[in-house]
Each structure stands twice: as structure tokens, then as C-alpha cells.
């Protein structure tokens, strides 16, 4: 039986976080606004950032693969430091490039996280890194980036803070619409919640899928068909329950943070995705 996923220790005001840029090049002004927000109340975090690495540019990327991989490994290494160690690795932005780093960092990152779990926060291209966290059996937060957290709603920022600062077990509940029931005859299907950005997920391997939860598609529709209609071609053949319309994704005005790696269920009667977030390892 697979061990329960580990919820990292809470992040409190005054704690250190490390901001890294494993994907696309970062806008300096946007990053300054975001890190200022993280450093002020109610977050009150101490933000560690190597500005030379964060603002490096090589073609589309935030520096070379070597620069980005080194920053990631250094950040994960700081999770083990006693006293003023880093409590979370927070992505500056997405874009593209994170998946290019996985092969060179996974053999170091996975055992490091198992020994000293810490939060990862990010979404979009960070899906590849979230999957690595989940492979280490550590929860990660699909949530605001350090360069765009200021564009998320107050509700999303409050929820992000609550998740990172909390220690008690709780449930996240998201309302959606059941698009397919598949062959399921029960009221719900349950399993470990893995996921993120669809274009990145398409390059990863998954087995034993019992249901699919779909969030936002920004600018995905055309004048002839919607993104969901296109995906229906795949959903129909899978014969699995599918819930759609969840407030998770790239629309920062409505997107909410989502804990990935935890146990979850799709309630086929209520039309809800329910995530069972366990108590923190420090609780």
C-alpha cells in the first residue's frame, strides 16, 4: 500500500522562501511587485532570490539549462538547513523549460525531498516539477507565481496563505459540472490527485487513472468549436468520469490554488472535486 503523501511543514511570517526561475525569462518589474507582496503582511516572508540567476536570459529561457538546474538544486538543498533554512521553493513564472531540467535533477531532488520536505508553489510549466515533488510523495501547491501573485484575487491569495500556513487536515471543495460519468456506477470515484498544465501532462506517463478533472482553458476556443469539444474526442474513448469547469488554471482573476499529490474524489452527484489535504508533517 502506498504511504500517505507528506504535507510539508507550515510557512509562517518571518520564514524564508527561495524564488527560482526554472522556465521562461522573468520580467524584473513584475517580479519586484510579486516579491514585495510576499514580503509584506499578511504573508510577511523573507524572500531569498539570486537576481542574476532569476533575471538571466538565454533565448526564451531564464538563463541556460545549467543556470536553472543549479538554482533549483541550491533551493532544494536549503530545505535541509537548520534554523534559517528555506521553507518553500516558489517559482517566479512558467512558460517553457522546466521539463528540460528533470533528468539532470531528479536523482538529487527526490531523496532530498523525502528527507526534508518543503512546499513547491507554482503552476503552468511548473507541472513537470510538481510531478517530481509528487514522485517524492510530497504535496505541492498549484498556485500563484512570485511574479504574478499580485494579479490573483484576494480570495486566491488568502487561500494560498491558509494552505501554506495551516497544519490541520482539511478539504478543498471545487464546484464543476459532470461532463461524463464513464462506466462508473457509484456516486464518486477516488484516487490520488495528480496534474497541472495539459500540454505538460501530455508528455508525462500516468497509469491507473480513475477520473479526470478539468480546469480553465484560456483562449482555447475557436469560432468553430470549443476546447472541451475537442477534448471530448479523447474523453469519450476513455470511458472515465470527467468533471469540468473547475476554477483552476491560468485565469488569475478566478483561479484558486489546488493541492496536488493528495487523495481526492470526484463526486458525480454533487458535481464537485473534493481534495483531502492531510495534516502537516509538523502538526
N, C-alpha and C positions, 0 to 999 in steps of 0.2 A: 504494500500500500504506500502511495506517495505521501511524504511528510507534508504537513500543513505549511503553506507559504509563510515566510517571515515578514512581518511588518517592521520596518526599521525603527530605531528609537526616535522619539519626538524631537522636533526642532523648535527651540524656544528663543525668545528675544535675547539678543546678545550672542547667539551661536554663530559659527562660521559656516558659510556655504562657498562652494567653488563654482564659478561660472566658466564654462568651456564652450568652444565653437567647433564641433566635430563635423559640420556640414558646410553650408553656404557662407559666403563672406558676410560680415556683420556691419550694419550701419552704426557708426560711432554715436550719433545723436540719439538714436532710438535706444541703444544700449545704455547710455547715460541716464535717460529718463527711467528705464526699467529698473536699473540697479539702484537708483535713488529711491524709487518706491519700495524696493525690497529692504533698503536700509533704514527706512522711516517707519513710524508706527502705522498700523499695528504689527507689521512683520518684525521690524527692529533687528534685522540680521546684519552681521558683519560679512561683507561681500569680498571674497578673495578673487582677484582677476589679474591675469597676466595680460596687460593691454597690448603688448607687442604680439603675443600669440593670438589673442582674440580678434585683433584688427588686421591680422596678416591677410594678404590676398594673393592667391595663385589661380589665375583663370577665374573660374566660377567659385572656387573653394575659399574657405577661411584659412589659407595657408596650405602648404604641402601635406600629403598624407603623413609624413614623418612628424611634422609640427603638430598636427591634430591628434595623432595617436599618442605622442609624448604627453600632451596636455591632459588627455583622458587618463593615461596611466598614472600621472602625477596626482590627479584629483582623486582617483580611487585609492592610491597609496595613502593619501591624507586621512582617509576614513579610519585608519588604524591608529592615528596619533592620539596619545592620551592628553587630556586637558583641553587644549585649544584645537583639537582635530576638527576636520571638516565634517559636517553632519549631512550634507546633501551635495550632489553634483547636479547643477542646474544648467540646462542648455541655453545658449544665447539665442539661437534661431535654428530653423530647419533648412529646407531647400533640397540639397542633394550632397552626398559624400560620406555619410555615416557608415553605410554598408561596406564601403571600401576599407574601413578600419578593422572590421570584426575579426577577420582571420589573423591579424597580427596582434590583437589584444586579448582575445578570448581566453587563452591559456593562463593569462595572468589575472584577468578581471574576475573570472568565475570563482576561483579559490579565494581570492581576496574578499569578495563579497560574502562568501559563505562564512569566512572568519570574522568579518567586520561589516555587517550590512548597513547600508545608508541609502537614503532616498535618491532616486533619479527623477528629475522633473523635466518634461518636455513632450513634444508631440510631433506630428508630421514625419520628417525624415528620421527623427529620433526613434521611430518604431524599431529599427534594427538594434538599437542599444537597449530599448525596453525589453525586447525579446531576450537579449543577453542577460539582463537582470533577472528575468523570469526563469531562464535556464539555471540560474544560481539559486532558484527558489526564493527570491527576494521580490517583494512588491515594488512597483514603480508607479509614478503618477503621470498619467496622460493629461498634462495641464499646461498653463501659460509659460511661455518662454521669457527669459530675462530681458529680451529686447522688445517684447510686445505685451507684457503683463498689464501695462497701463491702458491698453485698448480693450481689455476684458471687462465685463460688467462687474459691479461691486459684489453681486451675488457670487460670481465665479471666484473672485479674489478672496472673499470671506470663506467660501467652501475650501479653497486651496489651503488657506491658513489653518482651518479647522482640522483638515485631514493630516497635515504635517505636524501640527502641534498636539493632536489628540493621542491618547493611549488606550482608550477603551474600545472594545469591539462595537461596530455599528453597521447599519445597512445603508447603501446608496440605492435610491429608487428613481428610475427614469421612465417616464411615460412615453409610449410609442404606439405603433399600430402593427398588428399581426398581419403580415402580408402572405405568408404561407404557414400552414400547420404541419406540412410534411406528412409522414406516416405516423406521427405521434398520436397516441390515443389518450394520453394523460393530460393533466391540467398544466403541467410545466415540464421543462427539461432543465437539467442541471449539469454543470461542469466547471472546469477552471476557465476563467475569462482571460483570453489572450487576444492581442490585436493591436490596432493602430491604423496607420495610413494604408489604404487599399493597394496603392501602387507598390509600396514596400512589402506588404504582406504577400503579394503575388510572387515574390522572389524567395519566400521562406517556406519551409516544409512543415506541415501540420498533419496530425493523424488523430483519429477518434473524435472528430467534430460531431457534436450532437445538436447544435443550433447556431444561428448566425444573427448578430446584432449589427444594425446599420445606422450610422450617424448621418452627418451632414455631407452634402455634395455642393460645393461652392462653384458656380458657373459650370456645372456638369451637364445641364440640359441643353438641347438644341431646339431649333424650330420644328423639328420633325419627331423627336422622341425625347424622353427624359432619361437620365442616368439610371434610374430604377428600372425602367422598361428594358433597357439594355441588359442590366444585371439579371432580370427575370429569366433570360435565356439560360443562364447558369443555375439560378436558384431552382427552377422547375426540375431540372435533371438531378439535382442533389437530393430532393425529397426530404428536406430538413425543415424544421421550424425556422422562420425568419421574422424578426421584428425590425421595423424601420422607423424613421422619423425621430431618432433619439438626438438630444441636444449635445452632441459630441462631435468635435471636428474643428474646421478652420474658420467658421463664422464667429469671430471673437465677441460679437455683440450678444450672442445667445449661448455659445458653447460653455459647458460645465466640465470641471475636472473629473476624471474617472480613474479609479484604482485598478490597475491591471496586474494579473497574476493571482488574484483571489478567486474563491469559489463564487459562482453566480448562478442565477436561474432566469430563464425566460418564462414568465407567467403568461400562458396562452389565453387565459380567461380575462385577466385584468389588462393585458397589453402592456406589460411592464418588464423592464430589465432590472433585476434586483441583485446587488453585489454585496456579498457578506465579507466585510473587511474585519479581519481578526484584530485582537488586542495587540498592542505594540510589544516588541521583544523586551522593552524596558518597563512594561506595566507591572 
